[in-house]
């Protein structure tokens, strides 16, 4: 790429005049929304472009992006603009007209920015990242980038295993971005003023806590293909990269950009709590977001007020991994009633526990009964729920369902997973039986209006969880299970939806992949893979051909049970949870033993000692119980 | 209860906002303005708002009109100040009036729309194309698979030269009533000009009675 090939914003804007009228939803590509921040390009030192590698409609609902946008733009020395994946029609137009990918705010080509930050919350975005590099005329491989190229950084939940994308990203931000982004910008600013070369910038980045610069590490493998170790290219580099956390949740953003077109979530998102103490064994977020940090009721109420004034939205989503576990949930709901009951504001509280108290909460929030009530038992037998550590008794579940119908809802949504470790066809048949039982409770309570929607997804073993050692269920077995559900879970007022199993495998091999997958991702993209999260766009053959060309087997990553002695490609990423804790929890699952909410008693997951100094400085407990070295010993 | 009529411009930033999304934008603007909007009754109450005429995606407008209903009477100057402070980048406020509650809807009173169409590329025989279409007894186009005659809906066409950009264009007056309307992109297509090579702006709406909102 040459500097001459960078088009000016004026030229891009001019070309857009005749392109935009010819594509679907052109407002995706136009910017100019309420609350967008446009700073003066010339007088601002650092230009960042935040990229969500899927379409605008999805990316604009991402809270992480909104947080970083606000944080960066508050600095006088930096600006943050936005870019998203163009949908296929717009991509064609960009390529036909030789227009580079540009930012929405000022229409600068991405190559003109100093820092490009990718949000990677899930793995099926990876080919889109490569496609965006290509559309932006940027080098795809980080080693080929030179001094005039932007610094490419990435963060988000998928990057807790950064290795599959390690050859494409200059620096990964591991963990929570609110504080470390400022350190990155400070280092960048000093470097820019020093006129030093790119490798000195990368070396400085590697010294920031929580920042991983993969080019300085070389991966080694055993003859059988398993990972051996990561070699540092310089002895002063950190051997492990610990995730960053903030001691307190910083003030919640409220000045959200308001799109002119409909996006997936049309609401004010407010994170009421970060972290979770439930310890569901399949749950990646529950492990990587420890410890618990909560916002106060008064901050939440104030944020709702400010955000409604700033955006005009009539919907608020109170977000957390487990709303019922927010310490002041009853008080919060009471305060919301007090402040907003007459304001045509609808407030949603997702991720509620399966108990009748949840129904009281929903009622107090004045929830409309239109959308239905959602319960997520995840598995249909008590045995299976013990294995995954989501212990709820079937009796409690049925009672809750009954109360849902009694209190005016006619539709109940049930979320299950199949393909859990040690699952049998009986456990899957139990999904059918349980759903039908719930339907009959509905019919007995409200008659023929009762509707059950069963939504089934397939379990994917994730890194840093107690199930990181287990193999994925086989395609045959998953197909058999889905067929069983299709055959038996039918009838009036019963609706079944499920995920295509191929999509599951794609995510599965990327989740627990190593650095060799970079070539697979590259070739898959070359073969036409992109929008892998979209059922109508996914191209599995592109992936299978890429695996074959690289002489790698997808099954190696997905269907191989891994011994607890195996070193994982993500071993250098420290989430603060001890490996021995995960092993112990994995072994307990084999014995169908559960661990209760760790607020009741500490199982020494390791998060407290890991962040002890941060905690002591701030005088916090993070809802962890007093630390007595009381380890659980399996009987 | 109070009925308020707003005369506004839809500007460049909102060129690609659809009619439905325009409603949502107004709804949010009025919520930010903290005005006591009147809501419809029923299963899914929504604020009572009426935009005079739908504007196709990709068009900007001047002197667009929207009616809204408030639960309480509020001085017009207060309403104006509240809305001014809450407007998004793509809406410019021209004027606000109170109108009689029982006046027929703007849609019912609408007669004609005036558009300014600027061509991005020079059209050497523009004058001839205009003459040709004016002289035709009928201009049959297809809309949603059905033939329609545009000709009776074309009230006037005038050629102009934009003094700033030096682009050519036409200003057209098209009939727009509840029973029948012509779209300006259909018109230029019938003249053999590609709509994506033109920029559309609706300048003014004409109604069958005095509607109490001054047209600037």
Interface residues (C-beta under 8 A of the other chain):
Chain A: X17 X18 X20 X21 X22 X25 X26 X27 X30 X31 X32 X33 X34 X36 X258 X260 X261 X262 X308 X309 X310 X311 X312 X313 X314 X344 X370
Chain B: X12 X13 X14 X15 X16 X17 X18 X21 X24 X25 X27 X28 X29 X30 X31 X32 X34 X39 X43 X44 X45 X57 X58 X86 X88 X89 X90 X120 X195 X196 X197 X199
